[in-house]
Amino acid sequence: MIPEIGHFALILALGLATIQTVVPLYGFARSRTDCLAVAAPAAIGQFAMLGIAFAALAFAFYGNDFSVAYVAANSNTHLPWFYRIAAVWGAHEGSLLLWMTLLSCWSLAVAAASRTLPREVASCVLAVMGAVSVGFLLFTLFTSNPFTRQFPPPAEGRDLNPLLQDPGLVIHPPMLYMGYVGFCVAFAFAITALLTGRVDSAWTRWARPWTTAAWVFLTIGVTLGSWWAYNELGWGGWWFWDPVENASFMPWLVGTALIHSLAVTEKRGIFKSWTVLLAISAFALSLLGTFLVRSGVLISVHAFATDPARGVYILAFFAIVIGGSLLLYAIRAPQFEAGTEPVAALSREGLLLLNNIFLVVAAAGVLLGTLYPILADSLGMGRISVGPPYFNKVFIPLTAPLVLLMGAAAVMAWKRTRAEVLRSRLWMPLLIAIGLGVAMPLLTVGAGALAAIAGCVLGCWAIATALEDVVRRCRGRRIMLPRNVLGMALAHVGVGVFVIGISLVSGFGGEHDVRLAPGESASMAGYDFTFLGTRHVDGPNFVAEVGDFVVRKDGEQIAELYPSKRRYNASGQTMTESGIDVGFWRDLYVSLGEPLSGDAWSVRIYHRPFIRWIWGGAFLSAFGGLLALSDKRYRRRARAGKAVASDRPRKTAYA
C-alpha cells in the first residue's frame, strides 16, 4: 500500500498547492487578512505531503518493489542500497518528484521566515510559489507519475544507468535542483514587487538572502557536475559545453548578475526594474533547463530521453509562467525608475552595471549556441553542431573584461570615486597581479604561454583587489568586518583561483594516446607511466578489468593508478573508471581504452596542472556566499523593515 499512499499524498499536495495559490491572492485583492493567513499553513501541508510521497518512493526503491514501474526500470536487487536511494532521482519521474519536494522545502523556509515579512508580501510570495507547484504537480500526476503500477511485477529490475552509479551523482542532482528551484523564490519576490508596486531597500533585503542561497546551491551543483564528468567519463576534461551543462550554467550567470544588482538596489535605490527582470530571467532559464533536459530534443549523457509530448507540456507551462510575468513586468516596471539619478562611470554601481551587462551578454551567447541547433533542425535546415570552438570564441573574450571590472569594482566607493583615490588603491594590486601572474606559470610548469600568463594575471588581479579591499577596510577598525563583506571578498578570491586553474590547465595540460603491453612505459611531462597488466575483479553488480600502473618521476615511484573497464551485469553496458593521482599542483590521469592484440591495451594518459584549483575556486566562491548569507544584519534589517511597513498605511506602502 505504500506506493498508493505516495500517490494519494501527491493528490493532496496538488489540492494544498491550489489553496496556497488561490486563497492568498484573493485575500490580497480583497484586503482579507484571514485569506492571507492561509498561505503559510498550506505551504507547510504541501511540504508534508510531498515529503510523504518522496519517502514512499524511496522506500519502494529500498525494498525492491518492482510492481512500481519506475522502480523496475531504474533499479535491481544487486544495486548497492545507497545507489538504490539515489535511483529515486535517477530518471525523469523521480527527479521531477525531487524537484517538487525541494520547491516545497523552499516554500516551507519562506513560511517559517514569514514572521519577518509584511503579511501581504509573504502571502504573495507563497502564492506565486504555489502556482509553480500546481503546474508541476499536474504535469507529474497526468504524464509522469512515479507510482504507476505494473502487474505482474517482474522478478528483477533493469538497472540504474551506469553513468549515475557514482558518488558524485548521489549529491550532484539535489544540489543542482536546490539552486534551480531556489531561484523560484527570487522570481516570487519579483512578481510580488510587480503586484504591490514596491521595490525598495526593504524589498531587496528580503529577497537578497534567498537569492544568495539559491546561487550557492547552484554553484555547488554545477561544480559537482564538472567534477563528476572529469572522474566518470574518462575524458580528462572539466567542461565540454554540453547543452545540458549550458542549461545549468545560464541561470548561474544571470543569478550572479542578480546578486550584484540586488546589492546596488539595496544600497543606492537604483536598477529596480533591471533587478526585477533579472529575477524573472534567472527562473526562466531554470525552467528552460528543465524543458531541455526532459523534452527529448537534446542528445546528452545528462538528459532524460523521454516522450517529446512531455516537453510540449513544459514548454506550454514555460510560456504561461514567463510570458505572463513579462507582460506584468511591461505594465508595472516603468514606474520603478522614476526620478533616479544618473550613474557615474567611476563608481561601484557603475562598474557593477557593466559587469551585469557582460554577464547577461555571456548568458545570451551561451543560450544562442545551445538553442540554435534545435531551431535549425526544427526549421528543416538540417542538423547543425555548435561545439566548444563557438563557445570559447564567444565566452572567453567576455571573461577578461569581466574579471578586470570585478577587481576594480571591489575597491570603488559608492556614488563616485576620485581618480587619484582609485590610483592609490589599485597600483599595489596591479603590481602584485603582474608579478605573481607572470611568475606562477614559469615557476610551476616551467614554460611560458602568453594566454596562460594573461589568465594568471587576471586571476591574481581578482585575488589582490579583493584582499586590498578587506585590508583597507580593516585598517583602524576595532571590530570585525561584516560577514557579507568578508563573504564577497572570499567569493572574488574564489573567482581568481578558478581563473588561474583554467588558464594553467588549458595552457599546459597534455594528453597522450598510446598502445601499452604489460611492462611497457610511456612518458609525459617528466612522468613515466608503466603498465603492469590487468586483473579481473567482481563488483557487487559488475565485473571489471582493472589495470595496474606505476608512475615514476626521476626514477622514484610516486603513485599507483588503477583505471578499469566495468561491464554491468543487468544492462551489459561498459563504463570507464579512471585512475587519478590527485595533487595540489597537478593531477595524473590514466584511462583504459579497448583491449588490443595480445595483452596490450589502448591507454590515454593526461597531465592536468592546477585542475583542482578550478573546483577549489568554485567551492571558495560558494563558501563566500554562505558566509555572506550568515550575516545577522539581514535578519535584523528584515525585522526593522517589518516594523516600518506595519506602521505605514497599506496604500502608501503598496501603491
GUROTOR-143569 format. One record per residue (C-alpha): residue in one letter; y, x, z. Coordinates in steps of 0.001 Angstrom, whole numbers, padded with zeros to 6 digits, always signed. Example, Ala and Ser with C-alpha at 12.3 -4.5 7.8 and 13.67 -1.06 7.14 Angstrom:
2
A-004500+012300+007800S-001060+013670+007140
END
This chain:
655
M+000000+000000+000000I+002356+002939+000400P+003415+003040-003298E+004142-000705-003080I+006301-000054-000024G+008185+002607-002012H+008640+000216-004943F+009895-002560-002663A+012278-000097-000980L+013765+000689-004399I+014377-003017-004994L+016051-003359-001598A+018147-000268-002346L+019369-001950-005539G+020402-005032-003571L+022224-002966-000963A+023951-000858-003644T+025156-004060-005292I+026554-005286-001963Q+028109-001850-001383T+029919-002199-004709V+030934-005839-004967V+031902-006869-001443P+034293-003979-000608L+036032-004241-003987Y+036516-007963-003363G+037864-007135+000086F+040259-004600-001368A+041541-007074-003953R+041957-009841-001341S+043024-007660+001617R+039933-008767+003559T+039141-006188+006235D+035838-007899+007055C+034654-007309+003483L+035892-003716+003521A+033825-003087+006636V+030606-003886+004725A+030744-000661+002681A+029547+001785+005336P+026586-000280+006650A+025453-000996+003073A+025586+002728+002261I+023543+003533+005382G+020987+000866+004452Q+020738+002164+000885F+020133+005673+002215A+017333+004378+004440M+015637+002504+001591L+015824+005424-000834G+014572+007738+001901I+011546+005452+002359A+010930+005369-001402F+011147+009169-001693A+008843+009661+001300A+006345+007196-000198L+006225+009116-003478A+005903+012445-001646F+003012+011018+000397A+001324+009823-002795F+001528+013372-004186Y+000330+014950-000950G-002612+012568-000748N-003529+012897-004466D-003128+009166-005107F-003926+009189-008824S-003622+005413-009042V+000103+006172-009350A+000546+007146-012997Y+003366+009598-012255V+001226+011431-009681A-001732+011638-012050A+000465+013053-014811N+002032+015798-012677S-000490+016938-010072N-004154+017607-009341T-006321+018368-006351H-006272+022143-006932L-002487+022373-006827P-001232+024029-003584W+000286+021485-001203F+003837+022860-001450Y+003752+022553-005239R+002405+019013-004863I+005532+018183-002856A+007763+019954-005412A+005998+017976-008139V+007823+014900-006812W+010827+016085-008846G+008801+017938-011466A+009269+015347-014227H+011598+012565-015298E+010800+009666-012943G+010597+011694-009742S+013627+013830-010497L+015610+010640-011099L+014499+009359-007692L+015628+012676-006189W+018984+012238-007991M+019489+008797-006417T+018271+009889-002985L+020764+012748-002929L+023509+010357-004061S+022644+008159-001080C+022886+011261+001137W+026423+011858-000119S+027233+008179+000452L+025869+008445+003997A+028036+011522+004610V+031142+009707+003346A+030275+006696+005518A+029883+008955+008546A+033243+010592+007835S+034981+007300+007071R+036450+007120+010569T+038838+009891+009489L+039951+007941+006410P+042018+004788+005988R+039604+001877+005657E+040815+000949+002164V+040210+004492+000895A+036769+004881+002490S+035619+001468+001285C+036800+002033-002288V+035133+005446-002422L+031839+003994-001195A+032155+001064-003629V+032531+003400-006603M+029554+005466-005463G+027610+002230-005018A+028387+001254-008614V+026923+004548-009841S+023829+003919-007694V+023428+000437-009196G+023358+001890-012706F+020719+004492-011891L+018598+002133-009801L+018495-000359-012678F+017515+002495-015001T+014739+003543-012633L+013285+000114-011938F+013241-001082-015539T+012491+002081-017547S+011445+004935-015232N+009595+003544-012241P+007765+006394-010445F+005484+003876-008660T+003852+002397-011774R+000124+001957-011121Q-002865+002612-013372F-006373+001226-012906P-008934+002539-012717P-007395+005756-011332P-008625+008998-012914A-010839+011278-010861E-008441+014179-011440G-004791+014522-012362R-003423+016660-015170D-001240+019326-013614L+002310+020242-012732N+003999+022064-015596P+003064+025743-015028L+006701+026707-015587L+007538+024783-012432Q+004870+026417-010271D+007284+028978-008909P+009157+029179-005578G+012464+029112-007450L+011656+025678-008847V+010929+024333-005367I+014575+024756-004319H+016481+025045-007627P+016477+021335-008678P+017538+019951-005252M+020429+022404-005082L+021467+021681-008662Y+021281+017922-008182M+023261+018129-004949G+026033+019738-006977Y+025757+017264-009842V+025745+014261-007534G+028379+015742-005238F+030962+015514-007983C+030427+011752-007792V+032369+011880-004501A+035305+013604-006208F+035021+011056-009013A+035047+008199-006491F+038153+009620-004811A+039823+009861-008232I+039038+006220-009067T+040254+005215-005612A+043511+007060-006255L+043947+005209-009525L+043217+001860-007861T+045500+002442-004891G+048180+004378-006745R+048060+007069-004083V+047734+010754-004988D+049445+012810-002299S+048717+015701+000050A+046683+013438+002360W+044509+012324-000556T+043836+015919-001610R+042926+016861+001977W+040341+014102+001974A+038967+014942-001474R+039065+018739-001287P+036209+019371+001210W+033831+017095-000723T+034690+018836-003989T+034204+022263-002424A+030812+021222-001008A+029651+019963-004416W+030864+023183-006052V+028952+025289-003501F+025706+023417-004145L+026155+023610-007913T+026895+027354-007709I+023708+027921-005729G+021709+025695-008091V+022910+027429-011261T+022314+030853-009687L+018783+029942-008611G+018076+028671-012128S+019143+032001-013587W+017068+033903-011026W+014023+031710-011773A+014313+032253-015538Y+014549+036020-015010N+011444+036092-012821E+009289+033472-014516L+009885+033593-018272G+009114+037287-018748W+012129+037982-020964G+014146+040157-018587G+017416+038261-019057W+019607+036267-016710W+021272+033785-019111F+020330+032619-022590W+022937+029911-023336D+020146+027365-023463P+021608+023843-023984V+020313+022681-020614E+021697+025793-018935N+025018+024859-020515A+024665+021317-019164S+024901+022675-015613F+027478+025342-016453M+030084+022971-017938P+030613+020862-014780W+030748+024115-012813L+033638+025367-014952V+035561+022098-014661G+034715+021860-010945T+036183+025339-010423A+039365+024195-012138L+039370+021057-009961I+039173+023052-006721H+042220+025109-007684S+044120+022078-008933L+043471+020272-005641A+044936+023269-003792V+048133+023054-005865T+048422+019289-005421E+047962+019639-001659K+050485+022455-001284R+053124+021517-003847G+052513+017857-004685I+052229+018529-008433F+049462+018391-011066K+048447+014989-009651S+047363+013340-012879W+045723+016590-014028T+043729+016763-010791V+042513+013185-011192L+041493+013870-014807L+039556+016980-013769A+037685+014957-011127I+036686+012397-013752S+035742+015144-016220A+033555+017060-013741F+031436+013987-013053A+031454+013016-016731L+029923+016380-017594S+027353+015905-014821L+026338+012585-016394L+026312+014227-019817G+023915+016847-018487T+021675+014049-017213F+021711+012493-020681L+020920+015775-022451V+018005+016574-020157R+016421+013108-020301S+017239+011772-023746G+014732+013793-025752V+017469+015137-028054L+017011+018706-026793I+014079+021071-027019S+014233+023288-023959V+011975+024625-021214H+014353+022871-018800A+014387+019445-020481F+012274+016387-019727A+010639+015367-023028T+010878+011607-022599D+011310+008487-024678P+014669+008657-026526A+015151+004951-025701R+015835+006055-022132G+018588+008272-023465V+020203+005209-025039Y+020485+003597-021598I+022018+006729-020058L+024412+007066-022995A+025491+003422-022595F+025908+003913-018845F+027913+007079-019526A+030160+005202-021961I+030795+002365-019492V+031469+004539-016446I+033520+007265-018081G+035139+005034-020712G+036269+002597-018038S+037517+005448-015871L+039549+006986-018678L+041011+003576-019531L+042092+003133-015923Y+043468+006675-015977A+045501+005970-019125I+047054+002937-017438R+047801+004361-013993A+048167+008149-014318P+051679+008330-015892Q+053270+007199-012635F+051903+010141-010646E+054067+012906-012149A+057401+011085-011962G+060151+013344-010610T+058099+016547-010355E+059974+019809-010634P+059189+022441-013299V+056667+025162-012521A+057836+028792-012506A+055713+031235-014503L+055783+033837-011698S+054310+031606-009006R+050872+030883-007649E+050844+027388-009081G+051963+028726-012488L+049064+031155-012712L+046616+028598-011339L+047710+026246-014125L+046948+028966-016685N+043599+029573-015006N+042869+025863-015270I+043656+025941-018974F+041310+028883-019593L+038507+027227-017594V+038851+023929-019439V+039043+025647-022840A+035903+027625-021946A+034118+024400-020958A+035247+022774-024216G+033906+025738-026213V+030544+025519-024470L+030498+021734-024977L+031184+022124-028707G+028424+024684-029147T+025982+022520-027185L+026662+019212-028945Y+027374+020408-032491P+023699+020923-033468I+022872+017434-032128L+025731+015824-034037A+024921+017747-037223D+021272+016674-037066S+022192+013024-036426L+024585+013054-039419G+021891+014370-041755M+023392+017856-042066G+020110+019493-041132R+019089+021404-038040I+021710+023971-037080S+021099+026567-034391V+024007+027626-032179G+022859+030536-030059P+024143+033343-027846P+026279+035027-030569Y+028543+031957-030796F+028850+031506-027035N+029510+035199-026435K+032261+035249-029057V+033867+032128-027609F+033389+032700-023898I+033800+036442-023365P+037378+036641-024789L+038374+033952-022284T+036849+035813-019345A+039190+038816-019347P+042494+036897-019051L+040845+034505-016602V+039904+037329-014211L+043293+039021-014681L+045133+035816-013816M+042826+035117-010889G+043632+038504-009382A+047366+038148-009928A+047399+034592-008523A+045813+035831-005284V+048933+037868-004400M+051505+035370-005711A+053707+033232-003494W+054176+029513-003971K+057213+028251-005928R+058454+031652-007122T+057678+035355-006750R+060278+038015-007486A+059193+040645-009996E+059835+043538-007600V+057704+041871-004899L+054906+041356-007414R+055033+045003-008458S+054847+046149-004830R+051745+044030-004257L+049903+044863-007469W+050361+048587-008041M+047773+049670-005458P+045056+047162-006526L+045681+048177-010146L+045171+051894-009422I+042062+051168-007345A+040633+048937-010086I+041177+051520-012806G+039809+054390-010706L+036704+052608-009470G+036125+050757-012732V+036020+053992-014716A+034097+055997-012124M+031394+053420-011343P+029521+053431-014684L+029961+057178-015105L+028557+057968-011646T+025739+055394-011556V+024296+055111-015052G+025524+058416-016379A+027111+057183-019580G+030259+055518-020786A+030782+052429-022935L+034253+051029-023431A+033298+047359-022991A+031291+048061-019824I+034100+050155-018352A+036629+047431-019134G+034394+044876-017428C+034058+047088-014356V+037838+047482-014198L+038223+043698-014323G+035643+043199-011580C+037251+045829-009366W+040641+044201-010037A+039362+040856-008714I+037957+042532-005597A+041011+044723-004928T+043561+041907-005294A+041535+039612-003024L+041323+042309-000349E+045024+043165-000739D+045917+039550-000053V+043793+039486+003114V+045109+042826+004416R+048734+041848+003766R+048336+038501+005498C+046597+040075+008490R+049322+042666+008960G+051206+041888+012165R+049163+038766+012988R+047605+038293+016420I+045197+035577+015282M+042617+035496+012526L+043432+034102+009141P+042315+030515+008477R+038785+030248+007178N+039885+028641+003929V+041974+031756+003151L+039079+034085+004013G+036708+031892+002023M+038959+032028-001035A+039129+035822-000795L+035354+036122-000423A+034812+033832-003421H+037091+036063-005524V+035231+039161-004308G+032019+037463-005420V+033502+036901-008877G+034381+040590-009067V+030853+041655-008078F+029466+039178-010625V+031639+040600-013443I+030633+044173-012582G+026962+043217-012663I+027281+041505-016049S+029214+044433-017516L+026762+047116-016454V+023547+045271-017237S+024900+044298-020661G+026269+047749-021435F+023480+049938-020114G+020352+047807-019777G+017477+048666-022076E+014143+047290-023207H+011196+048786-024986D+008126+047179-026615V+005097+049450-026515R+001324+049422-027002L-000414+050859-023955A-004062+051564-023244P-005289+052492-019740G-003999+055932-018788E-001123+055905-021296S+002553+056058-020345A+005940+055034-021694S+009358+056301-020635M+012707+054564-020272A+015997+055563-018595G+014329+058510-016859Y+011393+056477-015523D+007750+056914-016566F+005593+053744-016628T+001833+054491-016545F-000631+051712-017340L-003822+051960-015247G-005603+048925-016694T-006139+045262-015843R-008265+043357-013333H-009400+039744-013118V-008009+037599-010281D-008908+033992-009383G-005981+031952-008074P-006012+028506-006419N-005606+026703-009749F-005534+029514-012307V-007271+032674-013449A-005248+035783-014205E-005445+039195-015796V-003308+041444-013609G-002008+044722-014963D-001607+047791-012723F+001388+050016-013442V+002670+053077-011628V+006329+054070-012015R+007401+057677-011503K+010708+059470-011654D+010838+063265-011868G+007109+063284-011187E+007399+061315-007915Q+005841+057865-007633I+008469+055270-006696A+006827+051904-007383E+003700+049989-008316L+004073+046908-010526Y+001577+044095-011117P+002520+041874-014077S-000034+039274-015072K-001080+036684-017614R-002176+033436-015969R-004260+030670-017528Y-004023+027405-015610N-007347+025596-015269A-006176+021996-015673S-003814+022363-018631G-005174+025523-020236Q-001615+026836-020596T-000976+030566-020357M+002042+031906-018472T+003513+035352-017980E+004239+036625-014473S+006438+039700-014478G+006137+042761-012308I+009537+043739-010897D+010636+046619-008708V+013813+045340-007083G+016635+047720-006226F+020282+047556-005228W+021324+049646-008238R+018681+048627-010777D+015537+046607-011489L+012474+047976-013236Y+010692+045140-015016V+007338+045021-016798S+005932+042064-018719L+002479+041819-020280G+002269+040558-023842E-001000+039938-025641P-004258+041938-025443L-004807+044202-028441S-007811+046057-029779G-009922+047778-027196D-008387+047729-023723A-004825+048082-024991W-002054+045542-024323S+001362+044913-025764V+003829+045631-022983R+007557+045095-022653I+009474+047378-020298Y+013004+046716-019079H+015606+048726-017218R+018225+046399-015703P+021021+048269-013888F+023064+046247-011371I+021408+042935-012317R+021110+041940-008655W+024898+042130-008460I+025070+039096-010757W+023223+036827-008333G+024679+038587-005301G+028207+037954-006575A+027418+034290-007249F+025977+033830-003760L+029016+035594-002259S+031249+033083-004035A+029129+030211-002738F+029309+031619+000791G+033076+031876+000406G+033113+028185-000448L+031038+027424+002661L+033426+029477+004782A+036402+027554+003415L+034534+024296+003974S+034060+025118+007663D+037832+025325+008243K+038615+022836+011022R+042076+022202+009600Y+040537+019824+007064R+039278+017554+009837R+042481+017784+011849R+044566+017023+008782A+042317+014120+007839R+042779+012567+011276A+046504+013154+011063G+046531+011574+007593K+044751+008524+009002A+047285+008153+011771V+050192+008413+009365A+048622+005982+006923S+047827+003446+009637D+051475+003397+010726R+052689+002517+007239P+052791-000920+005684R+049985-001338+003164K+052253-001925+000195T+054113+001303+000909A+051005+003448+001335Y+049056+001934-001530A+051717+000846-004003
END
